[in-house]
């Protein structure tokens, strides 16, 4: 057999093997779907979770609101598959062709005000869609990565390439650069010359003539330029942290920080590598070794070329030292001489969100920045009227423990271009506030519940939000009416719910789950008293065939604070009265800001199945949202400040006592395990 024939036979064998493997996988999946799961095993619980069915992720609306897009983990792989669901036809199709991918990307685009064209970015290039014939055309196709495409006016698009700003004109197809921001010294900056350097042109005609020729060439080149843009040299020792262009592309908020603020990074060996050799990877620097991040802000006038530094010296509390007592105590303990802090507190913009901590009004006349102090004790929202160019403090939130930088930082401008909205925990729970001009802020929602995930209605009269009003572990969707100053519940599904509002604001695309049902997509018409219709059915029949125990949500009285501790309790259904004492297991979810005793699907899905397994073996299980957990307000969250470990342990002890007193648990047969282990 020749080498060519051998190669061909080998290739055919590979294809046959692949077909057999795929066929086996499909048959195994089908057999699982037809089989019934009756007894749990550790092998089943710890196996790859594809057998459970992979839930939809990242749902979004198509531009016409007639279809939705979502992603789902591919069977046997780590990547996600993309799908389109046409709602009226109930037709589900995978996203495969380049045209399909572009249509999906266009759903995140922006229409111009005349609604003739839509702009979006995909794979680092900018595209426009003609709304008349729905044709999509690329306006960039190069190795550079374009981003932040936006309509400046009905016929002009702005976009970024790194820190370069460009315009694209629909009428003539011209791409024009507007500005360039470079992290280097200005090459035109002339250092002070010494005596010899000053004397050279006077003593040597050659030097003098060459310098004059260079000046002439530069002047001529500048005169011949057809398009002019300004290059801003920011210095080689700086880094750009905030770069936020106004909607009309006339203004830019620029935030600079010193370069190389992180301390020396630790080295972590990686043992599992592609080539089999151990590699060392740099990870985060040690606590306390990094320098404070202190951001300096500038307002750039891109038309005039003026650069104005924004003055933050009048921020309330900027010169306070909340850590003074602790620093003084620490200095005394280690024998250092305590030094008063001489500088204002270090601050920076909140950059965990896509807006980089900066929101412009639609008309580009007002701007707001969300600022956090480096010590995490204060949060400010400062506003600026573009005509006055002076910052004003619209809101100041401070906390002796720490301000929540993980959640409740939604803010922006209503469509009236003058009213600021934001979330704040100032009354102990995250609630919605608005502020107009010099008027005092108005709190719109009230109660012992948390508001998050804000969406502003197109009419400017409604604000949509998510909250746990009914129960700390149940999250429903609500709509606040700014005219009547009242809230309306849009869902009543119980469990855990999140939403995406349709472009026309008439439908909600919901992600709904319960404690024993994985997340699925549902559709609900806004304001209509109809039940939500289920769109996806991704949970496998094999998973659904098991009689999963729905954990009971119980409230355990605390002996340390005047509040109950919400907890999940797992036990078998009692068919006959059994007076014998039972063994118990207490699960401790990861310490820090997390809620697990809610009524939706848990991120600890393996632990959920393991708890069912334990019940199958005769145990009862308690899963507590001890102090520091999410969902119960500011004071529950910060109860561990400077005392981490003690409140959590006290709450767990109360849980053990409740088990012994109320659930026939043997005090000598109680185990504990979890993400952040606590030893009782």
N, C-alpha and C positions, 0 to 999 in steps of 0.2 A: 504494500500500500504506500502510495506516494505521500509526501508530507502535506500536500494540498488536500488530498483525499482524507487523510487522517484529521486534518484541521476541520474539514467540513463535517465529518462524522462526529467529531468532538463537539462541534457547535450544535448539531442536531440533538446529541445526547443531553447537552445543557438545557435546551429548550424543552425536551421531554421531561427532564427532571423538574424544571420550573413549573410545568403544567401539572405534574403530579403533586408538587408541594402546594400549589395554589388550590388544586382540587381538594386536597386533604384539609386545607385550612377552611375552605368553604363548607365542606362536609362536617368538620368539627364544630364550626359555628352554628350550622343548621341543627346538628344533633343537640347542642347545648340549648338552642331555642326550643326544641321539642321536648327535651328532658325536663325533669322537675327536681329542683334542689330541695332536698328534704332534711339533710343533716349537714351542718357546717363543719368544716375542717380548717385547721391552721393553714394547710397548703392552699386551700381555696381562697382564704382571706388574704394571704400574702402573695398570691399570683398576680400577674399583670392585670390591671383593672379593665381591660377591653371586654372581658366576659360580662361585665355589668351593663355595658352600653355606654357610649361616650356622649355626654350632654352637649347641646349647642353652646357656642361661645361667641362673643363679640357681635351680637345682632345689630342690624342697621336697616334703615328704610331705603328703598330705591327712590329716585327723584320724583317719580310719579305717584308714590305711595301705594302703588298697585302690587308691589312685590317687596319681599324682604330678603336680606342676605344674612348668612351666619356661617360660622366655622365649626368644625368638629374634628377631633383628633382622629387621624387615620388608623385603621385597624392594623396593629402590629408595627406601627411607626411612631416617631415622635412629632412629625410635622402635622399641620392641620390641613384638612380638606375644606374647600369653600363651596357653598351651595346657594342657589337662588330658589325661592319659593314664590310662585305666582299665586296670589291669594284667591282670586275669583275662580281660577281653574283648578286650584289646589294641586298645582303641578310643581314637583320638586326636580331640579336639575343641577348637576355638578358644574362648577366653574372650571372649564378646561381650556377653551380656545383663547387666543390673545384678545379677541373682541369682547369675550365675556369678562375677562379680567379688567379690561378698560371700563366696561359698563359698571362693574362693581366699584372700581375706584372713583368713578364719577359720582357715585352716591354720597361721597364726602366732599363734593365740590361746592362752588359758590356761584349763584346766579347774579348777573348784573341787574341794575335797577329796572332796566327796560325789559328784562326777561327774554332777551334775544340770544344770549350766549351764557355758557357755564364754563368755569375754569377749575382745573384740579391738577394735582401732581400725582405721578405714578412712576415708581422705579427711578426717581431722581430727575424726571423730565416733566415739563409743563404741557398740558393738553387743553384744548378748548372744544366745546361741543356746541354746534349750531342747533338751537332749540326748534328751528323750523323744520329741518330735515333730519335732525338727530345725528348728524355726521360728526365724528370725532377726529380731530387733527392735532398732531404734535407740533408745538411751536419751538421746542428745543429738542435736540437729539445729539448729545455729546457726552463726553466722559465726566463732565462736571455734574455735581449734584444740586439740582434746583429745589427750592422749598418755599413754603409760605406764599403760594400764589394767591392773588387777591385782586378784585376789581377796584381800581382807584376811581374810575368813572365808567360809564357804559361802554367806552371804547378803548380804555387803557388798563392794562394788567401790570401789577408790580409782582416781582418775585426776587428771591435771594439766592445767591451762590456764595455760601459761606457768609462773609460779612460784606459782600458786594450787593448793591441794590440796582435792579434793572427794571426798565419799563418795556412792555411790548404793546404796540399800537395796532389794533385790529384793522384799521382802515388801510394802512400801507404796509403792514407786516414788519415794521422796523423794530429791532431790538436796540434799546439805548441804555447805556449805563448811567446811573444817577450819582452814585457815590461809592467809594471804596474805603474801608477801614482796615488799616494795617497795624499789626502789633510790632512796630519797629520804629527806630529813630527817623526823624525827618532828614532825608539826605541833603536838603537845602539848608539845613541849619549849619551855620558857620561858627566854628569854635573861635574863641579869641586868639588872634595870631600873635606870635612872639615877634621880636624885633627883626630877626632874620627873615621870617616869612613875609613880613611887611616890606622888607627892603628888596626882595628878589625881583619883583616887577620893575622897580625903579632902577636897579643895577643891570638887569638883563632884558634887552628888548625882546628876545625870543620868548621869555616867560610872559611878558606883557602882551605881546601879540597873540599868543596862544590863548590866554585868558579872555581877551577881547573877542577872538574868533568863537570860542565856546559860548560866550554870552550872546553873540549874534545868531549862532545856530539855534540856540534855545528859544530866542525871541521869535525867529522865523517859524520854527516848528509849532510854537504856540499859536501864532497868527494863522497858520494853515489848518489848524484843527477845525473840523466841521462840527464836532460834538464835544462839548466841554463837560467834565464832571470833576468833582472835588475829591481828592485823596486825603484822608485824615490819618495822620501818623500819631499813634497813641502811646508809643514808647515800648521798648523791648522788655521792660520789667513789669508789664501789666498783662492781665488776662481779661477778656470780655466775659462777663457773667450774665448781663441782661442786654438784650438787643431786640427792641419792640417798636415796630413801625406803626405809625398812625394809619387809619383807614384811607385817608386821602394822600398818604405817602409824602406829606410835607414836613412831618416831624418824626423824630426818633428819640426814644428813651434809651440811653446808653449807660450801662453800669459797669464800672471797672474795679477790679480787685488786684492786689499785689500778686505777683507770680510766685509759685512754689511755696504755698502756705502749709502744705501737708508735711508732717514730720517724716522721719526715716521709716520706710515701710518694712514690715516683717517678711521673712522668707518662708514660704510654705512648700515643702517637697510634694511633687505629684508622682505617685508610684505607678499608676496605670497610664501609660503613654503609648503613642502610635509605634515608636521604634523600640520600646522596651527599656529605654534608659530613663533613669529618674531625672526629672526636671524641677527646677526651683522657680516658683511663681511669687511675684511680689503681691502682697495683700495689704490690708489697711494698716495704717500707722497706729502705734500704741496710744491709748487714751492720754491726753494731756500733752502730747508731743507736737500736735499741730498748732499753728498760729491762728488767732481769731480771724474770721472772714469779715472784713469791713469794707462795704461797697460804697463807692463814690458815684453819684448819679449826675448825668448831664442831659440837658434837653438840646437836641441838635435841630436847628432850622435848616432843612435841606435846600430851601430856595435861596436864602441869603448867605448860607455858609456860616452862620453864627453858632457858637457853642456856649451854652449857659450852664454853669454849675448849679445844681439844685441844693439849696441850703436846708439841712436837716437839724441845725443846732437848736431850733425852738421846739423840737419834739418833746412832749411831756415825759418826764422820767428819763430822758436821754443821759443825764449826768448822775443818775442814781447808781448805787452800787449794791444790788440786792444780795450779792455774795460776800459782802464785807465781813460780817460776823464769822462766816465759815472760813474765809481766807485768814482772818486774824487768829482764829482758833487753830487752824492748821499750821500757821507760821510759828505759833508758840509751841506747838507739839513737837515740831521737828527742829526747833532752835533757830529759825530764821527771823530776821528783823522785818516786821510787818511794814509794808509800804502802801500808802494811800494811792488809789488809782488816779492818775492825772488826766486821762483822756476820757471823752464821752464813750458810752458803751458801743461796741462794735455791732453793726446792723447790716442786713442784706435783704434783698427781695426774695419772696417766697417762690422758689423755682421748681417746685415739685409738680406743678400743673403746666399744661401746654401754653398757657398765657404768660409764663415766666414771671408771674406776680404783678403783671401790668395789664390794666384794662382801659381801653379808649372808648369814649362814647362814639356812637355811629357817625356823628358829624365832625369828629376829630377836634372838638372844641374843649373837651374835658378829658382828664386822664387821672387814673387812680393807681397807686402802688401799695401792695400788701408787704409790709416789712416785719421781719422778726429780729429780735436781739439775739446775739450769739449765745448769751447765757440762758436763752429760752424762757425768760421770765416775762417778756412783753411782746405784744403784737400791735402794730399800728396800721391804719389805712389812711394814707395821705392823698389829697386830691390837688389838682392843679387846673386852673382856668387858663387856657392857652393865651388869652389876651393879656393876662396879668403876670404870668410866669412866676408865681409865688406859691409855694406849697402851703397847704393848710391841713391840719390834723382833723380828719372826719371822725375817727374812732381810735380809742386806745384801750387795749385789753391787757391786764397784767395779772399774774398769779404767783403767789408765794412759792408754789411747787413748780409747775411748768405749764406754759400755754400749749394747747394741743396743736402740734404742727403736723399730725398725722391725718386729721380729719377736720371738718367744719370750717373750711377756708374758702368756700364759694363767695365770690363777690363780683360786682360789675355795675353797669349802668342800664337802667330801663330804657325802652325805645324813645321816651320823651327827651333823652339827652341831658337830663338835669338831675334825675333821682338816682342815688347810689343805693344798691341793695347789698346785704352781706349777712353772713351767719356769725353768731357770737355765743359763747358759753357764759356770758357775764352774769346771768341769773342762776347759773348752776346746770343748765341744760342748753344744748345747741338750739337756738331759735333764729327766726328770720326777722331782720330789721331793714328799715329804709330810712334814708336821710336826704333832704332836699335843701340845698343852699345852707344858710346859717341856722335853719330850724334844728331843733333837738331831734335826735334819732327816735323813730317810732318802732316799738316792738310789735310785730304782727302776729306771732304765734306764742302761745303761753301754755305751760303745763309741764308735768314731770315726764317728758319724753324728748327724744332727740330728732331734730330735723336735719336732713342732708340731701344731696343730689338735686340741686335746683335747676329748673329749666324755665326760661322766660318765654311766655306766650307771644306769638306774633302780634297780637292786638295790643300788647302793652298793658293789658288789664288783668292778666292772670299770671301767677307763678306756680309751677308744678313742683312738688317735692315728695320725698319719701320720709316716713316717720314711723316710730313704734308707739303710737298713741294707745292702741287697744291693749297692748301688753308689751313689756320690754323685749319679749322674744318674737313678736309678730310685727312685720314691717309691711305697711300698706302704702298706696299711692294717693296723694291728695292734691287738690287745686285750691289756691288762695285767690279770692276775688278782691282786687284792690279797691273797687268801688264800694262794695258792701262790707269790706274788711272782715270777711268770713271765709272759713275753709269748708270744702266739700270733699268727702271721701269718694274716690273714684273706683277703688277696689275693695272687695270684702272676701278675700281668698284665704285668709289666715296664712300660716307658714311664713316663708321668706319671699319677698317680691322686689324686683327692680324693674325699670322701665326705660323705653326710648320713645319719645313723642314723635308722631309723624310730622312731616313738613307742613301739612295743612292744619295741624293741631287737632285733628278729629279722631285719631286713633292712638291707642297705646299698644306698643309691642312689649309684652311682659315676659320676664324670666321668673318663673314660679317654681317653688320646691316646698316639700314638707320634710319632716325628720326621716321618713322612710321612702320618699320619692325623690329621685334625682331631678335636677333642674330641667325644665322643658319650656318651650316658647308658647305663649298664649296671645290672643288678640282680643282687645276690648275697645268698643266705641266710647269715646269720652262723653260723660254726662248721661248716658243711657243706662237704665236699670236693667241691663241684660247680663247674663253670665258670660264670663270670658270663654272663648272657644280655643281649644287646644290645637296648636299647629304642628308640633313635632311629637314623635313617639320614639325616642331614642333609647329608653331604658329597655334592656333585653328581657325577653320572656323568662329566660332562665333565672335572672335576678329576681324578677317579680314573682316567680313561683314559690319563693320561700316565704314562710309566715313570719316576716320581720316584726320584731317587737317595737311598737311605737313608744318611745320613752315618755314617761309622765313628767310634766313640768311641775315641780313642787317648790314651795317657798319655805325655807328653813329659818326660823327665828334666830337672829344673832344675839349672843350674850355680850357683845362688845359695842355694837352700834344699834341705834333704833331703826333698823331696816332689816328686811328679810333678804336671804341669799337665794337667788333663783338657781335651780339645779335640775338636771336631768336624772330621772330615776328609772332604772331598768329592773324588771322582775318578771318571772313567768306568771302566766294567768293561773290563779289559784282555783283548781277544780274542787278540791276537798280541803277542809280546814286542817292545817298541819301546824301543831304547836311547837314543833322542834325548832331550835335555833339554827340560823343559816349563816354561812360564810358570806363575806362581802368584799368588794374591791372598790377603792376610791380612785377615780381617774383625775389627774391634774393636767389641765390643758396648759399650753405654753405660757410662761409668765410674760407679762407685758400686756399690751393693749389688744385684747382678743376676747370675743364673745363666743361661747360654745353651747350655752344652755338656752338656745333659741329654738324656734319650732320649724326651722328650715333644714335643708340638707347641710351636713357638716363637712368642713374641709378635712376633718379627722374621720374620713370614711372607713379607713381600715379599723380604727379604734371602735367606731360604731358597730362594725361587723364583729369585732372581737368581743364587744360587750354582749352581743347576742349569743356568741359562742359560750361566754362565761355563764350566762343565764341558762343555756342549754345544759351546762354542767352542774347547775344547782346553786349558783351564786346570785346575789343581787349586786347591782353596780350603781354608784353615785358619781355624777359628773357635775361639779360645782363651778359657778361663775363667782369665785371669791373676789374680794376687793382688789382693784386694779383692772378688773375686766371691763370690756367695752359694752356700751348700751345702756348704762345706768346713771349717766350724768357725770359732771366734773368731779364732785366730791368722792364718788366711788372710785373714779379713775386715779385721783391723786392721793388716796388714803395711805399709800405706801411710801410717800415722800419721806426720805431720810430714815425709813424704817422698813426697808424692803425685806420681806421674808416673814415678819411677825404677823401683820394683819392677815396674810394669806393662810398662814398656819393656824391662826385662831379660828378663821372661818372653816377650815377643814376639820378642826377639832369639833366645832359645833355640828358639822355634818355627820361625823362619826357618832356623836352623842344622839343625834336625831335617829340614826339608823338603829342604834341599840334600843332606844326607847320606843320607837314606833314601828319598826320593820322586822322584829324578831331576829335581830342580828347578834351573833355571838361576838362579844367584845374581844375575845382572844383569837378570833379568826378573821381578821381584817387586813387586807393587803392594799398597797398603794403603788401606782405606777403613773408615768406620764411624760410630758414633754420637758417640763422643768421639775425635776424630782424634789419632792418634799418628804422628809422622813418624820413620821409621827412618833 
